[in-house]
């Protein structure tokens, strides 16, 4: 789904709103840019409610955070499921125990300082493997921390759910690799966790892993301060997972976290910690003085390399452990690759296998591991454009297959940069072993291009897709399915870059070839035709877009069924084209039908269901039914925040639409607060000059104008106009819109001569700009 901006005229100002979105379909199961997506995010851990407020007896902190349900309690406080009433999002609020619970003033000061340090350090950490901290502060003597609400189970709960049975080895290595990556980041920031344990590691419902509760994290160089804390006798960790140096009050660095990770992995592998005596003192002494029983004694058949890693992490002397988390992650990666090689079947012996003539439409972007194994072993065939070197023996090629499968797995969990680098490395090695034109080499480059797309490096992705398409066309033929798949992706990239006329030509050519080779109702044909319809809409050819989308929807309904997700996806596109044509009442009916069917087929909170409801709100707003639209968006913001996260693109887009409708109802103060918060999050996540960030900044300026704060609005409009000019050029429609905004602002400030000069400048650039298509 491409990010478009809809226009609303009010009081002489053109307001941009990220409201109306169409859907472009990406290859296979890949989401297109901006598609509603994501999975749940989870339960934070542990606070103490402030004074109760309101008739429902719930507590309200700082007039903003409504505490609803206690979801965890620890030595330092509690964690509550809460609602941020200002933003309408669900959060976890961690509260320090009220100060009156201890008569020791020194103890209280230490707890206060430790909590403040947690907040400052945690809020500065930005990594996919670390729980996001939104806010922190003090309320009536209560210290609190506001975190993302996660949808998952901590590892202690996972083990308890399994009745303390060990986890499968692939789960252990997957969890360990993600934790090691997060630790590598925090250690690089000079931060040591110091309390890593199963209860502080959350596994989300989508398989991602996050470390939470940097409650006793410390800056790596802040040894003196830590010693003072330790000198009070306050425990600086959890006995079952503490390193010997923590127990002995020695200098502690990142290798202490690696020891704790070893304790966690030992427990995941055996069902119990390495030292499980009855009292805490015995456990501490064992960490200091006793060698752990090898985990294979508790679990025969544990892979030796995994046992070796666990025991290396549990070395008493920090110098005998792995020296950094990146090294641990590398060893885990090697284990997974070796396991893949072991599991691969023998390569085919035929010198020119049948698959070379009948390849499918390209490997899936994120295959399940079983699917990856089934597909990847066939890349060991003897097709080569050069003499096969001794290095191209079956074992070496099997290793390449395993690395390619690993690269796909990295993409599956969102590690697109690592996935890209590994795909490129595999492509280079395949080039040497099998040849530049070998299908396996080209497949690796094709997947590398997809990674570039997911990294936002669309220009580079386009060049790589075009290269793969050219070579496949020469080697396999112009109508081969793999050639057409690469051309399709190149067209998609062109559309993402706003080069819609070029994209239209390429989609049309691919569509004609697919209709000729596999027929008009083949899924690949309809997939291409769907994207062609979307692109027609981007070209302003609304009538053609509508007709094409209806044809695809009818064909998919006939071939796949009226409730198939692909059918509903194209019916969604029909709603988009109706909106483009100004047929809002029909668009509203279409989106409502799609939303109802998706709720039945996929579930009420599925991202695609929520996307249809989002567009329903757009139609309601366009039809002047703003009260209904406002209620819908308030509900959507809460749902998306819970299911996709507060920084997710779809959550922010829903909040943008919520702000628009607040403005339509005249609630400009609330609309301004919403716009500013969305702009701040987008700037942090996407960058200051990302087009979506600039849309939110412009919305901020719009609100300031409606509030009569024209000087502030002028500053904001100029910032957006300058950024857009640098990003898009002086003739781009968005740049010209921003310059017009600036001119209107100058008029309101009585600076008429400057305004007129700017209007003339805009008119000149508009006359010189590209002709309408």
Secondary structure, DSSP 8 states (H G I E B T S, - for coil): -----EEEEETTEEEEES--------STT---TT-S--------------SB-STT--EEETTTEEEEEEEEE-SSEEEEEEEETTTTEEEEEEEE--GGG-S-HHHHHHHHHHHHHHHHHHHH---TTB--EEEEEEETTEEEEEEE---EEEHHHHHHHTTT----HHHHHHHHHHHHHHHHHHHHTTEE-S---GGGEEEETTS-EEE---TT-EETT-HHHHHHHHTTT---S-GGG--HHHHTT----HHHHHHHHHHHHHHHHHSS-S---SSHHHHHHHHHH-----HHHHSTT--HHHHHHHHHHT-SSGGGS-SSHHHHHHHHHHHHHHHHHHH-------SS-GGGTS--S---TT--HHHHHHHHGGGGS---SS---GGGSHHHHHHHHHHHHHHHHHHHTT-HHHHHHHHHHHHHHHHHHH-TT-HHHHHHHHHHHHHHHHTT-HHHHHHHHHHHHHHHHHHT-TTSHHHHHHHHHHHHHHHHTT-HHHHHHHHHHHHHHHHHHT-TTSHHHHHHHHHHHHHHHHTT-HHHHHHHHHHHHHHHHHHH-TTSHHHHHHHHHHHHHHHHTT-HHHHHHHHHHHHHHHHHHT-TTSHHHHHHHHHHHHHHHHTT-HHHHHHHHHHHHHHHHHHH-TT-HHHHHHHHHHHHHHHHTT-HHHHHHHHHHHHHHHHHHH-TT-HHHHHHHHHHHHHHHHTT-HHHHHHHHHHHHHHHHHHH-TTSHHHHHHHHHHHHHHHHTT-HHHHHHHHHHHHHHHHHS----
